[in-house]
């Protein structure tokens, strides 16, 4: 318990939103993957609206240009390498993307950004370097070096990709769908899809000319699960 209290203090985790009292968590990992109290998050309504799948920091909003994406100032990486040269890469050339960083104190469950069916998944073995803001500036090709799970989603005829990137001490990403047989797994907007066993980063991509950011969206900025980030065009 002293270790858990110290973790909460230094990470800034919000105990008021946790589903259970701190004394009810039997390990640091159990607290790290905690649920939120019912009603802690409001999911933006509207069929056209897409929402943030996580709590965290919206660190980058951008557009894929010449097959490249921004990791940090002065650092770029390849879309095809991120998606492991999937046959679906072509759909995201010129598309929009967002990067969400989940700090140690954040809620670490991942939810669907829209009413969506899981199209397919790719698990990529890799390293587990840290992905905090300092690391993204330091390490070249960090997001394509680290272990990651790539989940392709279909929503109202539109394709999106959600890339869950592992990090230091993050050796496990748990999903509520079978990554070997994901087809016909449907999730409503805001419904839980997966969780990090420890903190990391999510990259969300959309097809070219199918998605527009909200005019009020800014990066870097704090964001909560369910906040509107854009809409289908």
PyMOL CGO cylinders between C-alpha atoms (Angstrom):
from pymol import cmd
from pymol.cgo import CYLINDER

trace = [
    CYLINDER, 0.00, 0.00, 0.00, 2.78, 2.56, 0.73, 0.3, 1, 1, 1, 1, 1, 1,
    CYLINDER, 2.78, 2.56, 0.73, 4.16, 1.87, -2.77, 0.3, 1, 1, 1, 1, 1, 1,
    CYLINDER, 4.16, 1.87, -2.77, 0.75, 2.41, -4.32, 0.3, 1, 1, 1, 1, 1, 1,
    CYLINDER, 0.75, 2.41, -4.32, 0.20, 5.64, -2.39, 0.3, 1, 1, 1, 1, 1, 1,
    CYLINDER, 0.20, 5.64, -2.39, 3.61, 6.86, -3.51, 0.3, 1, 1, 1, 1, 1, 1,
    CYLINDER, 3.61, 6.86, -3.51, 2.75, 6.01, -7.12, 0.3, 1, 1, 1, 1, 1, 1,
    CYLINDER, 2.75, 6.01, -7.12, -0.52, 7.95, -6.91, 0.3, 1, 1, 1, 1, 1, 1,
    CYLINDER, -0.52, 7.95, -6.91, 1.27, 10.95, -5.40, 0.3, 1, 1, 1, 1, 1, 1,
    CYLINDER, 1.27, 10.95, -5.40, 4.06, 11.13, -7.98, 0.3, 1, 1, 1, 1, 1, 1,
    CYLINDER, 4.06, 11.13, -7.98, 1.91, 10.26, -11.03, 0.3, 1, 1, 1, 1, 1, 1,
    CYLINDER, 1.91, 10.26, -11.03, -0.94, 12.61, -10.16, 0.3, 1, 1, 1, 1, 1, 1,
    CYLINDER, -0.94, 12.61, -10.16, -3.57, 9.91, -10.69, 0.3, 1, 1, 1, 1, 1, 1,
    CYLINDER, -3.57, 9.91, -10.69, -7.12, 11.10, -9.95, 0.3, 1, 1, 1, 1, 1, 1,
    CYLINDER, -7.12, 11.10, -9.95, -8.44, 8.89, -7.14, 0.3, 1, 1, 1, 1, 1, 1,
    CYLINDER, -8.44, 8.89, -7.14, -11.83, 10.61, -7.19, 0.3, 1, 1, 1, 1, 1, 1,
    CYLINDER, -11.83, 10.61, -7.19, -12.58, 9.03, -10.58, 0.3, 1, 1, 1, 1, 1, 1,
    CYLINDER, -12.58, 9.03, -10.58, -11.39, 5.51, -9.75, 0.3, 1, 1, 1, 1, 1, 1,
    CYLINDER, -11.39, 5.51, -9.75, -14.10, 2.86, -9.55, 0.3, 1, 1, 1, 1, 1, 1,
    CYLINDER, -14.10, 2.86, -9.55, -12.84, 1.55, -6.18, 0.3, 1, 1, 1, 1, 1, 1,
    CYLINDER, -12.84, 1.55, -6.18, -11.17, 2.91, -3.08, 0.3, 1, 1, 1, 1, 1, 1,
    CYLINDER, -11.17, 2.91, -3.08, -7.37, 2.82, -3.17, 0.3, 1, 1, 1, 1, 1, 1,
    CYLINDER, -7.37, 2.82, -3.17, -7.22, 0.18, -0.44, 0.3, 1, 1, 1, 1, 1, 1,
    CYLINDER, -7.22, 0.18, -0.44, -9.21, -2.21, -2.65, 0.3, 1, 1, 1, 1, 1, 1,
    CYLINDER, -9.21, -2.21, -2.65, -6.46, -2.49, -5.28, 0.3, 1, 1, 1, 1, 1, 1,
    CYLINDER, -6.46, -2.49, -5.28, -4.17, -5.42, -4.58, 0.3, 1, 1, 1, 1, 1, 1,
    CYLINDER, -4.17, -5.42, -4.58, -1.31, -4.41, -6.87, 0.3, 1, 1, 1, 1, 1, 1,
    CYLINDER, -1.31, -4.41, -6.87, 0.09, -1.49, -8.82, 0.3, 1, 1, 1, 1, 1, 1,
    CYLINDER, 0.09, -1.49, -8.82, -0.94, -3.13, -12.08, 0.3, 1, 1, 1, 1, 1, 1,
    CYLINDER, -0.94, -3.13, -12.08, -4.51, -3.57, -10.88, 0.3, 1, 1, 1, 1, 1, 1,
    CYLINDER, -4.51, -3.57, -10.88, -4.68, 0.13, -10.05, 0.3, 1, 1, 1, 1, 1, 1,
    CYLINDER, -4.68, 0.13, -10.05, -2.98, 1.08, -13.30, 0.3, 1, 1, 1, 1, 1, 1,
    CYLINDER, -2.98, 1.08, -13.30, -5.66, -0.73, -15.33, 0.3, 1, 1, 1, 1, 1, 1,
    CYLINDER, -5.66, -0.73, -15.33, -8.50, 0.56, -13.15, 0.3, 1, 1, 1, 1, 1, 1,
    CYLINDER, -8.50, 0.56, -13.15, -12.00, 1.30, -14.37, 0.3, 1, 1, 1, 1, 1, 1,
    CYLINDER, -12.00, 1.30, -14.37, -13.61, 4.70, -13.90, 0.3, 1, 1, 1, 1, 1, 1,
    CYLINDER, -13.61, 4.70, -13.90, -16.70, 5.41, -11.87, 0.3, 1, 1, 1, 1, 1, 1,
    CYLINDER, -16.70, 5.41, -11.87, -19.89, 5.28, -13.92, 0.3, 1, 1, 1, 1, 1, 1,
    CYLINDER, -19.89, 5.28, -13.92, -20.62, 8.68, -15.43, 0.3, 1, 1, 1, 1, 1, 1,
    CYLINDER, -20.62, 8.68, -15.43, -17.04, 9.95, -15.16, 0.3, 1, 1, 1, 1, 1, 1,
    CYLINDER, -17.04, 9.95, -15.16, -16.86, 10.57, -18.89, 0.3, 1, 1, 1, 1, 1, 1,
    CYLINDER, -16.86, 10.57, -18.89, -19.39, 11.99, -21.35, 0.3, 1, 1, 1, 1, 1, 1,
    CYLINDER, -19.39, 11.99, -21.35, -19.25, 10.60, -24.87, 0.3, 1, 1, 1, 1, 1, 1,
    CYLINDER, -19.25, 10.60, -24.87, -19.98, 13.30, -27.47, 0.3, 1, 1, 1, 1, 1, 1,
    CYLINDER, -19.98, 13.30, -27.47, -23.18, 12.45, -29.29, 0.3, 1, 1, 1, 1, 1, 1,
    CYLINDER, -23.18, 12.45, -29.29, -23.91, 12.84, -32.98, 0.3, 1, 1, 1, 1, 1, 1,
    CYLINDER, -23.91, 12.84, -32.98, -23.45, 10.22, -35.68, 0.3, 1, 1, 1, 1, 1, 1,
    CYLINDER, -23.45, 10.22, -35.68, -20.87, 12.29, -37.56, 0.3, 1, 1, 1, 1, 1, 1,
    CYLINDER, -20.87, 12.29, -37.56, -18.68, 12.99, -34.51, 0.3, 1, 1, 1, 1, 1, 1,
    CYLINDER, -18.68, 12.99, -34.51, -15.58, 10.94, -33.70, 0.3, 1, 1, 1, 1, 1, 1,
    CYLINDER, -15.58, 10.94, -33.70, -14.30, 11.02, -30.14, 0.3, 1, 1, 1, 1, 1, 1,
    CYLINDER, -14.30, 11.02, -30.14, -11.02, 10.59, -28.33, 0.3, 1, 1, 1, 1, 1, 1,
    CYLINDER, -11.02, 10.59, -28.33, -10.51, 6.90, -27.50, 0.3, 1, 1, 1, 1, 1, 1,
    CYLINDER, -10.51, 6.90, -27.50, -8.44, 7.67, -24.39, 0.3, 1, 1, 1, 1, 1, 1,
    CYLINDER, -8.44, 7.67, -24.39, -7.55, 10.06, -21.61, 0.3, 1, 1, 1, 1, 1, 1,
    CYLINDER, -7.55, 10.06, -21.61, -4.15, 11.66, -22.07, 0.3, 1, 1, 1, 1, 1, 1,
    CYLINDER, -4.15, 11.66, -22.07, -2.29, 14.36, -23.92, 0.3, 1, 1, 1, 1, 1, 1,
    CYLINDER, -2.29, 14.36, -23.92, -3.14, 15.00, -27.54, 0.3, 1, 1, 1, 1, 1, 1,
    CYLINDER, -3.14, 15.00, -27.54, 0.46, 15.55, -28.61, 0.3, 1, 1, 1, 1, 1, 1,
    CYLINDER, 0.46, 15.55, -28.61, 0.20, 15.76, -32.41, 0.3, 1, 1, 1, 1, 1, 1,
    CYLINDER, 0.20, 15.76, -32.41, -2.50, 16.38, -35.01, 0.3, 1, 1, 1, 1, 1, 1,
    CYLINDER, -2.50, 16.38, -35.01, -1.35, 16.14, -38.59, 0.3, 1, 1, 1, 1, 1, 1,
    CYLINDER, -1.35, 16.14, -38.59, -1.71, 14.89, -42.15, 0.3, 1, 1, 1, 1, 1, 1,
    CYLINDER, -1.71, 14.89, -42.15, 0.30, 12.11, -43.76, 0.3, 1, 1, 1, 1, 1, 1,
    CYLINDER, 0.30, 12.11, -43.76, 2.53, 13.81, -46.34, 0.3, 1, 1, 1, 1, 1, 1,
    CYLINDER, 2.53, 13.81, -46.34, 4.57, 11.84, -48.86, 0.3, 1, 1, 1, 1, 1, 1,
    CYLINDER, 4.57, 11.84, -48.86, 4.08, 8.76, -46.72, 0.3, 1, 1, 1, 1, 1, 1,
    CYLINDER, 4.08, 8.76, -46.72, 5.62, 10.37, -43.62, 0.3, 1, 1, 1, 1, 1, 1,
    CYLINDER, 5.62, 10.37, -43.62, 4.26, 11.28, -40.18, 0.3, 1, 1, 1, 1, 1, 1,
    CYLINDER, 4.26, 11.28, -40.18, 5.61, 13.51, -37.40, 0.3, 1, 1, 1, 1, 1, 1,
    CYLINDER, 5.61, 13.51, -37.40, 6.90, 11.92, -34.20, 0.3, 1, 1, 1, 1, 1, 1,
    CYLINDER, 6.90, 11.92, -34.20, 8.28, 15.14, -32.70, 0.3, 1, 1, 1, 1, 1, 1,
    CYLINDER, 8.28, 15.14, -32.70, 9.94, 18.30, -33.98, 0.3, 1, 1, 1, 1, 1, 1,
    CYLINDER, 9.94, 18.30, -33.98, 12.71, 17.15, -36.32, 0.3, 1, 1, 1, 1, 1, 1,
    CYLINDER, 12.71, 17.15, -36.32, 11.63, 13.50, -36.09, 0.3, 1, 1, 1, 1, 1, 1,
    CYLINDER, 11.63, 13.50, -36.09, 9.48, 11.74, -38.72, 0.3, 1, 1, 1, 1, 1, 1,
    CYLINDER, 9.48, 11.74, -38.72, 8.60, 8.14, -39.48, 0.3, 1, 1, 1, 1, 1, 1,
    CYLINDER, 8.60, 8.14, -39.48, 7.08, 6.15, -42.31, 0.3, 1, 1, 1, 1, 1, 1,
    CYLINDER, 7.08, 6.15, -42.31, 3.37, 5.35, -42.50, 0.3, 1, 1, 1, 1, 1, 1,
    CYLINDER, 3.37, 5.35, -42.50, 4.09, 2.03, -44.21, 0.3, 1, 1, 1, 1, 1, 1,
    CYLINDER, 4.09, 2.03, -44.21, 6.56, 1.05, -41.49, 0.3, 1, 1, 1, 1, 1, 1,
    CYLINDER, 6.56, 1.05, -41.49, 4.08, 2.02, -38.77, 0.3, 1, 1, 1, 1, 1, 1,
    CYLINDER, 4.08, 2.02, -38.77, 1.37, -0.14, -40.34, 0.3, 1, 1, 1, 1, 1, 1,
    CYLINDER, 1.37, -0.14, -40.34, 3.88, -2.86, -41.19, 0.3, 1, 1, 1, 1, 1, 1,
    CYLINDER, 3.88, -2.86, -41.19, 3.30, -2.44, -44.93, 0.3, 1, 1, 1, 1, 1, 1,
    CYLINDER, 3.30, -2.44, -44.93, -0.26, -3.70, -44.65, 0.3, 1, 1, 1, 1, 1, 1,
    CYLINDER, -0.26, -3.70, -44.65, -2.34, -3.85, -47.84, 0.3, 1, 1, 1, 1, 1, 1,
    CYLINDER, -2.34, -3.85, -47.84, -4.45, -1.12, -46.21, 0.3, 1, 1, 1, 1, 1, 1,
    CYLINDER, -4.45, -1.12, -46.21, -1.63, 1.47, -46.08, 0.3, 1, 1, 1, 1, 1, 1,
    CYLINDER, -1.63, 1.47, -46.08, -2.81, 3.03, -49.36, 0.3, 1, 1, 1, 1, 1, 1,
    CYLINDER, -2.81, 3.03, -49.36, -6.07, 4.14, -47.75, 0.3, 1, 1, 1, 1, 1, 1,
    CYLINDER, -6.07, 4.14, -47.75, -4.23, 6.39, -45.29, 0.3, 1, 1, 1, 1, 1, 1,
    CYLINDER, -4.23, 6.39, -45.29, -1.83, 8.16, -47.67, 0.3, 1, 1, 1, 1, 1, 1,
    CYLINDER, -1.83, 8.16, -47.67, -2.73, 11.84, -47.34, 0.3, 1, 1, 1, 1, 1, 1,
    CYLINDER, -2.73, 11.84, -47.34, -5.07, 11.10, -44.44, 0.3, 1, 1, 1, 1, 1, 1,
    CYLINDER, -5.07, 11.10, -44.44, -5.34, 12.78, -41.05, 0.3, 1, 1, 1, 1, 1, 1,
    CYLINDER, -5.34, 12.78, -41.05, -3.87, 11.40, -37.83, 0.3, 1, 1, 1, 1, 1, 1,
    CYLINDER, -3.87, 11.40, -37.83, -3.70, 12.11, -34.10, 0.3, 1, 1, 1, 1, 1, 1,
    CYLINDER, -3.70, 12.11, -34.10, -1.20, 10.97, -31.46, 0.3, 1, 1, 1, 1, 1, 1,
    CYLINDER, -1.20, 10.97, -31.46, -2.28, 10.51, -27.83, 0.3, 1, 1, 1, 1, 1, 1,
    CYLINDER, -2.28, 10.51, -27.83, 0.28, 10.07, -25.05, 0.3, 1, 1, 1, 1, 1, 1,
    CYLINDER, 0.28, 10.07, -25.05, -0.90, 8.30, -21.89, 0.3, 1, 1, 1, 1, 1, 1,
    CYLINDER, -0.90, 8.30, -21.89, 1.15, 9.37, -18.88, 0.3, 1, 1, 1, 1, 1, 1,
    CYLINDER, 1.15, 9.37, -18.88, 1.56, 7.05, -15.85, 0.3, 1, 1, 1, 1, 1, 1,
    CYLINDER, 1.56, 7.05, -15.85, -1.25, 8.75, -13.91, 0.3, 1, 1, 1, 1, 1, 1,
    CYLINDER, -1.25, 8.75, -13.91, -3.79, 8.60, -16.75, 0.3, 1, 1, 1, 1, 1, 1,
    CYLINDER, -3.79, 8.60, -16.75, -6.68, 6.18, -17.14, 0.3, 1, 1, 1, 1, 1, 1,
    CYLINDER, -6.68, 6.18, -17.14, -5.30, 3.41, -19.36, 0.3, 1, 1, 1, 1, 1, 1,
    CYLINDER, -5.30, 3.41, -19.36, -8.27, 1.78, -21.01, 0.3, 1, 1, 1, 1, 1, 1,
    CYLINDER, -8.27, 1.78, -21.01, -8.89, 2.32, -24.72, 0.3, 1, 1, 1, 1, 1, 1,
    CYLINDER, -8.89, 2.32, -24.72, -12.36, 2.86, -26.18, 0.3, 1, 1, 1, 1, 1, 1,
    CYLINDER, -12.36, 2.86, -26.18, -13.87, 2.95, -29.64, 0.3, 1, 1, 1, 1, 1, 1,
    CYLINDER, -13.87, 2.95, -29.64, -13.78, 6.39, -31.31, 0.3, 1, 1, 1, 1, 1, 1,
    CYLINDER, -13.78, 6.39, -31.31, -17.00, 5.66, -33.24, 0.3, 1, 1, 1, 1, 1, 1,
    CYLINDER, -17.00, 5.66, -33.24, -19.57, 2.93, -33.82, 0.3, 1, 1, 1, 1, 1, 1,
    CYLINDER, -19.57, 2.93, -33.82, -17.19, 0.52, -35.49, 0.3, 1, 1, 1, 1, 1, 1,
    CYLINDER, -17.19, 0.52, -35.49, -16.56, -3.05, -36.53, 0.3, 1, 1, 1, 1, 1, 1,
    CYLINDER, -16.56, -3.05, -36.53, -13.08, -4.49, -36.20, 0.3, 1, 1, 1, 1, 1, 1,
    CYLINDER, -13.08, -4.49, -36.20, -11.85, -5.19, -39.74, 0.3, 1, 1, 1, 1, 1, 1,
    CYLINDER, -11.85, -5.19, -39.74, -8.48, -6.81, -39.00, 0.3, 1, 1, 1, 1, 1, 1,
    CYLINDER, -8.48, -6.81, -39.00, -5.47, -6.70, -36.67, 0.3, 1, 1, 1, 1, 1, 1,
    CYLINDER, -5.47, -6.70, -36.67, -1.70, -6.90, -36.93, 0.3, 1, 1, 1, 1, 1, 1,
    CYLINDER, -1.70, -6.90, -36.93, 0.55, -7.52, -33.94, 0.3, 1, 1, 1, 1, 1, 1,
    CYLINDER, 0.55, -7.52, -33.94, 4.14, -6.35, -34.42, 0.3, 1, 1, 1, 1, 1, 1,
    CYLINDER, 4.14, -6.35, -34.42, 6.90, -7.59, -32.14, 0.3, 1, 1, 1, 1, 1, 1,
    CYLINDER, 6.90, -7.59, -32.14, 9.46, -4.94, -31.23, 0.3, 1, 1, 1, 1, 1, 1,
    CYLINDER, 9.46, -4.94, -31.23, 11.26, -3.05, -28.51, 0.3, 1, 1, 1, 1, 1, 1,
    CYLINDER, 11.26, -3.05, -28.51, 9.86, -1.34, -25.44, 0.3, 1, 1, 1, 1, 1, 1,
    CYLINDER, 9.86, -1.34, -25.44, 11.59, 2.01, -25.32, 0.3, 1, 1, 1, 1, 1, 1,
    CYLINDER, 11.59, 2.01, -25.32, 9.87, 4.79, -23.35, 0.3, 1, 1, 1, 1, 1, 1,
    CYLINDER, 9.87, 4.79, -23.35, 7.47, 6.98, -25.36, 0.3, 1, 1, 1, 1, 1, 1,
    CYLINDER, 7.47, 6.98, -25.36, 7.26, 10.06, -23.15, 0.3, 1, 1, 1, 1, 1, 1,
    CYLINDER, 7.26, 10.06, -23.15, 7.76, 13.48, -24.80, 0.3, 1, 1, 1, 1, 1, 1,
    CYLINDER, 7.76, 13.48, -24.80, 11.49, 13.45, -24.06, 0.3, 1, 1, 1, 1, 1, 1,
    CYLINDER, 11.49, 13.45, -24.06, 11.90, 10.03, -25.69, 0.3, 1, 1, 1, 1, 1, 1,
    CYLINDER, 11.90, 10.03, -25.69, 9.99, 11.03, -28.84, 0.3, 1, 1, 1, 1, 1, 1,
    CYLINDER, 9.99, 11.03, -28.84, 12.47, 13.84, -29.36, 0.3, 1, 1, 1, 1, 1, 1,
    CYLINDER, 12.47, 13.84, -29.36, 15.48, 11.63, -28.60, 0.3, 1, 1, 1, 1, 1, 1,
    CYLINDER, 15.48, 11.63, -28.60, 14.85, 8.33, -30.39, 0.3, 1, 1, 1, 1, 1, 1,
    CYLINDER, 14.85, 8.33, -30.39, 14.57, 8.09, -34.17, 0.3, 1, 1, 1, 1, 1, 1,
    CYLINDER, 14.57, 8.09, -34.17, 11.69, 5.95, -35.54, 0.3, 1, 1, 1, 1, 1, 1,
    CYLINDER, 11.69, 5.95, -35.54, 10.49, 5.23, -32.01, 0.3, 1, 1, 1, 1, 1, 1,
    CYLINDER, 10.49, 5.23, -32.01, 6.90, 4.36, -32.94, 0.3, 1, 1, 1, 1, 1, 1,
    CYLINDER, 6.90, 4.36, -32.94, 7.95, 1.88, -35.63, 0.3, 1, 1, 1, 1, 1, 1,
    CYLINDER, 7.95, 1.88, -35.63, 10.63, 0.33, -33.40, 0.3, 1, 1, 1, 1, 1, 1,
    CYLINDER, 10.63, 0.33, -33.40, 8.38, -0.44, -30.44, 0.3, 1, 1, 1, 1, 1, 1,
    CYLINDER, 8.38, -0.44, -30.44, 5.99, -3.35, -30.08, 0.3, 1, 1, 1, 1, 1, 1,
    CYLINDER, 5.99, -3.35, -30.08, 2.48, -2.45, -31.22, 0.3, 1, 1, 1, 1, 1, 1,
    CYLINDER, 2.48, -2.45, -31.22, -1.00, -3.67, -32.04, 0.3, 1, 1, 1, 1, 1, 1,
    CYLINDER, -1.00, -3.67, -32.04, -2.61, -2.24, -35.19, 0.3, 1, 1, 1, 1, 1, 1,
    CYLINDER, -2.61, -2.24, -35.19, -6.40, -2.48, -35.31, 0.3, 1, 1, 1, 1, 1, 1,
    CYLINDER, -6.40, -2.48, -35.31, -8.30, -1.48, -38.44, 0.3, 1, 1, 1, 1, 1, 1,
    CYLINDER, -8.30, -1.48, -38.44, -11.88, -0.29, -37.89, 0.3, 1, 1, 1, 1, 1, 1,
    CYLINDER, -11.88, -0.29, -37.89, -14.80, 0.18, -40.27, 0.3, 1, 1, 1, 1, 1, 1,
    CYLINDER, -14.80, 0.18, -40.27, -17.34, 2.87, -39.45, 0.3, 1, 1, 1, 1, 1, 1,
    CYLINDER, -17.34, 2.87, -39.45, -20.14, 3.89, -41.80, 0.3, 1, 1, 1, 1, 1, 1,
    CYLINDER, -20.14, 3.89, -41.80, -18.07, 2.81, -44.80, 0.3, 1, 1, 1, 1, 1, 1,
    CYLINDER, -18.07, 2.81, -44.80, -14.98, 4.64, -43.56, 0.3, 1, 1, 1, 1, 1, 1,
    CYLINDER, -14.98, 4.64, -43.56, -11.72, 2.97, -42.57, 0.3, 1, 1, 1, 1, 1, 1,
    CYLINDER, -11.72, 2.97, -42.57, -9.59, 4.03, -39.62, 0.3, 1, 1, 1, 1, 1, 1,
    CYLINDER, -9.59, 4.03, -39.62, -6.55, 2.54, -37.91, 0.3, 1, 1, 1, 1, 1, 1,
    CYLINDER, -6.55, 2.54, -37.91, -5.81, 2.57, -34.20, 0.3, 1, 1, 1, 1, 1, 1,
    CYLINDER, -5.81, 2.57, -34.20, -2.20, 1.80, -33.34, 0.3, 1, 1, 1, 1, 1, 1,
    CYLINDER, -2.20, 1.80, -33.34, -1.52, 0.90, -29.70, 0.3, 1, 1, 1, 1, 1, 1,
    CYLINDER, -1.52, 0.90, -29.70, 2.20, 1.32, -29.08, 0.3, 1, 1, 1, 1, 1, 1,
    CYLINDER, 2.20, 1.32, -29.08, 3.93, -0.46, -26.24, 0.3, 1, 1, 1, 1, 1, 1,
    CYLINDER, 3.93, -0.46, -26.24, 6.55, 1.25, -24.09, 0.3, 1, 1, 1, 1, 1, 1,
    CYLINDER, 6.55, 1.25, -24.09, 8.97, 0.78, -21.21, 0.3, 1, 1, 1, 1, 1, 1,
    CYLINDER, 8.97, 0.78, -21.21, 7.46, -1.74, -18.75, 0.3, 1, 1, 1, 1, 1, 1,
    CYLINDER, 7.46, -1.74, -18.75, 4.51, -2.23, -21.13, 0.3, 1, 1, 1, 1, 1, 1,
    CYLINDER, 4.51, -2.23, -21.13, 4.77, -5.83, -22.19, 0.3, 1, 1, 1, 1, 1, 1,
    CYLINDER, 4.77, -5.83, -22.19, 1.06, -6.49, -22.59, 0.3, 1, 1, 1, 1, 1, 1,
    CYLINDER, 1.06, -6.49, -22.59, -1.90, -4.99, -24.43, 0.3, 1, 1, 1, 1, 1, 1,
    CYLINDER, -1.90, -4.99, -24.43, -5.18, -6.71, -23.54, 0.3, 1, 1, 1, 1, 1, 1,
    CYLINDER, -5.18, -6.71, -23.54, -8.10, -6.57, -25.97, 0.3, 1, 1, 1, 1, 1, 1,
    CYLINDER, -8.10, -6.57, -25.97, -11.81, -7.35, -25.67, 0.3, 1, 1, 1, 1, 1, 1,
    CYLINDER, -11.81, -7.35, -25.67, -11.72, -8.92, -29.12, 0.3, 1, 1, 1, 1, 1, 1,
    CYLINDER, -11.72, -8.92, -29.12, -9.78, -11.88, -30.49, 0.3, 1, 1, 1, 1, 1, 1,
    CYLINDER, -9.78, -11.88, -30.49, -6.87, -10.42, -32.48, 0.3, 1, 1, 1, 1, 1, 1,
    CYLINDER, -6.87, -10.42, -32.48, -6.52, -13.69, -34.40, 0.3, 1, 1, 1, 1, 1, 1,
    CYLINDER, -6.52, -13.69, -34.40, -10.20, -13.71, -35.44, 0.3, 1, 1, 1, 1, 1, 1,
    CYLINDER, -10.20, -13.71, -35.44, -11.35, -10.10, -35.03, 0.3, 1, 1, 1, 1, 1, 1,
    CYLINDER, -11.35, -10.10, -35.03, -14.01, -9.93, -37.75, 0.3, 1, 1, 1, 1, 1, 1,
    CYLINDER, -14.01, -9.93, -37.75, -17.57, -9.23, -36.65, 0.3, 1, 1, 1, 1, 1, 1,
    CYLINDER, -17.57, -9.23, -36.65, -16.43, -7.67, -33.38, 0.3, 1, 1, 1, 1, 1, 1,
    CYLINDER, -16.43, -7.67, -33.38, -18.60, -4.55, -33.09, 0.3, 1, 1, 1, 1, 1, 1,
    CYLINDER, -18.60, -4.55, -33.09, -18.10, -1.71, -30.59, 0.3, 1, 1, 1, 1, 1, 1,
    CYLINDER, -18.10, -1.71, -30.59, -20.32, 1.28, -29.95, 0.3, 1, 1, 1, 1, 1, 1,
    CYLINDER, -20.32, 1.28, -29.95, -18.76, 4.72, -29.72, 0.3, 1, 1, 1, 1, 1, 1,
    CYLINDER, -18.76, 4.72, -29.72, -17.14, 5.05, -26.30, 0.3, 1, 1, 1, 1, 1, 1,
    CYLINDER, -17.14, 5.05, -26.30, -17.25, 1.33, -25.55, 0.3, 1, 1, 1, 1, 1, 1,
    CYLINDER, -17.25, 1.33, -25.55, -14.10, -0.21, -24.06, 0.3, 1, 1, 1, 1, 1, 1,
    CYLINDER, -14.10, -0.21, -24.06, -11.99, -2.13, -26.58, 0.3, 1, 1, 1, 1, 1, 1,
    CYLINDER, -11.99, -2.13, -26.58, -8.61, -2.71, -24.92, 0.3, 1, 1, 1, 1, 1, 1,
    CYLINDER, -8.61, -2.71, -24.92, -6.24, -1.68, -22.16, 0.3, 1, 1, 1, 1, 1, 1,
    CYLINDER, -6.24, -1.68, -22.16, -2.54, -1.14, -21.63, 0.3, 1, 1, 1, 1, 1, 1,
    CYLINDER, -2.54, -1.14, -21.63, -1.01, -3.12, -18.79, 0.3, 1, 1, 1, 1, 1, 1,
    CYLINDER, -1.01, -3.12, -18.79, 1.25, -0.08, -18.41, 0.3, 1, 1, 1, 1, 1, 1,
    CYLINDER, 1.25, -0.08, -18.41, 1.16, 3.35, -20.07, 0.3, 1, 1, 1, 1, 1, 1,
    CYLINDER, 1.16, 3.35, -20.07, 1.91, 4.18, -23.66, 0.3, 1, 1, 1, 1, 1, 1,
    CYLINDER, 1.91, 4.18, -23.66, 0.76, 5.89, -26.87, 0.3, 1, 1, 1, 1, 1, 1,
    CYLINDER, 0.76, 5.89, -26.87, -2.15, 5.57, -29.31, 0.3, 1, 1, 1, 1, 1, 1,
    CYLINDER, -2.15, 5.57, -29.31, -1.98, 6.76, -32.94, 0.3, 1, 1, 1, 1, 1, 1,
    CYLINDER, -1.98, 6.76, -32.94, -5.35, 7.16, -34.67, 0.3, 1, 1, 1, 1, 1, 1,
    CYLINDER, -5.35, 7.16, -34.67, -5.46, 7.45, -38.48, 0.3, 1, 1, 1, 1, 1, 1,
    CYLINDER, -5.46, 7.45, -38.48, -8.24, 8.23, -40.95, 0.3, 1, 1, 1, 1, 1, 1,
    CYLINDER, -8.24, 8.23, -40.95, -8.65, 7.84, -44.71, 0.3, 1, 1, 1, 1, 1, 1,
    CYLINDER, -8.65, 7.84, -44.71, -7.84, 10.74, -46.98, 0.3, 1, 1, 1, 1, 1, 1,
    CYLINDER, -7.84, 10.74, -46.98, -10.70, 13.23, -47.44, 0.3, 1, 1, 1, 1, 1, 1,
    CYLINDER, -10.70, 13.23, -47.44, -12.98, 11.25, -45.11, 0.3, 1, 1, 1, 1, 1, 1,
    CYLINDER, -12.98, 11.25, -45.11, -12.26, 13.03, -41.81, 0.3, 1, 1, 1, 1, 1, 1,
    CYLINDER, -12.26, 13.03, -41.81, -11.91, 16.64, -40.64, 0.3, 1, 1, 1, 1, 1, 1,
    CYLINDER, -11.91, 16.64, -40.64, -10.51, 17.88, -37.32, 0.3, 1, 1, 1, 1, 1, 1,
    CYLINDER, -10.51, 17.88, -37.32, -12.69, 20.10, -35.16, 0.3, 1, 1, 1, 1, 1, 1,
    CYLINDER, -12.69, 20.10, -35.16, -11.64, 23.73, -35.60, 0.3, 1, 1, 1, 1, 1, 1,
    CYLINDER, -11.64, 23.73, -35.60, -11.13, 24.04, -31.85, 0.3, 1, 1, 1, 1, 1, 1,
    CYLINDER, -11.13, 24.04, -31.85, -8.73, 21.08, -31.61, 0.3, 1, 1, 1, 1, 1, 1,
    CYLINDER, -8.73, 21.08, -31.61, -5.21, 21.98, -30.48, 0.3, 1, 1, 1, 1, 1, 1,
    CYLINDER, -5.21, 21.98, -30.48, -2.00, 20.07, -29.80, 0.3, 1, 1, 1, 1, 1, 1,
    CYLINDER, -2.00, 20.07, -29.80, -0.44, 19.68, -27.38, 0.3, 1, 1, 1, 1, 1, 1,
    CYLINDER, -0.44, 19.68, -27.38, -3.41, 19.70, -25.03, 0.3, 1, 1, 1, 1, 1, 1,
    CYLINDER, -3.41, 19.70, -25.03, -5.02, 17.49, -22.41, 0.3, 1, 1, 1, 1, 1, 1,
    CYLINDER, -5.02, 17.49, -22.41, -7.95, 15.45, -23.63, 0.3, 1, 1, 1, 1, 1, 1,
    CYLINDER, -7.95, 15.45, -23.63, -10.47, 13.06, -22.10, 0.3, 1, 1, 1, 1, 1, 1,
    CYLINDER, -10.47, 13.06, -22.10, -12.14, 9.95, -23.36, 0.3, 1, 1, 1, 1, 1, 1,
    CYLINDER, -12.14, 9.95, -23.36, -15.30, 10.94, -25.22, 0.3, 1, 1, 1, 1, 1, 1,
    CYLINDER, -15.30, 10.94, -25.22, -14.23, 14.47, -26.19, 0.3, 1, 1, 1, 1, 1, 1,
    CYLINDER, -14.23, 14.47, -26.19, -15.07, 15.17, -29.83, 0.3, 1, 1, 1, 1, 1, 1,
    CYLINDER, -15.07, 15.17, -29.83, -11.97, 15.33, -32.06, 0.3, 1, 1, 1, 1, 1, 1,
    CYLINDER, -11.97, 15.33, -32.06, -13.51, 15.58, -35.52, 0.3, 1, 1, 1, 1, 1, 1,
    CYLINDER, -13.51, 15.58, -35.52, -16.18, 14.37, -37.88, 0.3, 1, 1, 1, 1, 1, 1,
    CYLINDER, -16.18, 14.37, -37.88, -16.72, 12.40, -41.04, 0.3, 1, 1, 1, 1, 1, 1,
    CYLINDER, -16.72, 12.40, -41.04, -16.81, 14.48, -44.22, 0.3, 1, 1, 1, 1, 1, 1,
]
cmd.load_cgo(trace, "trace")
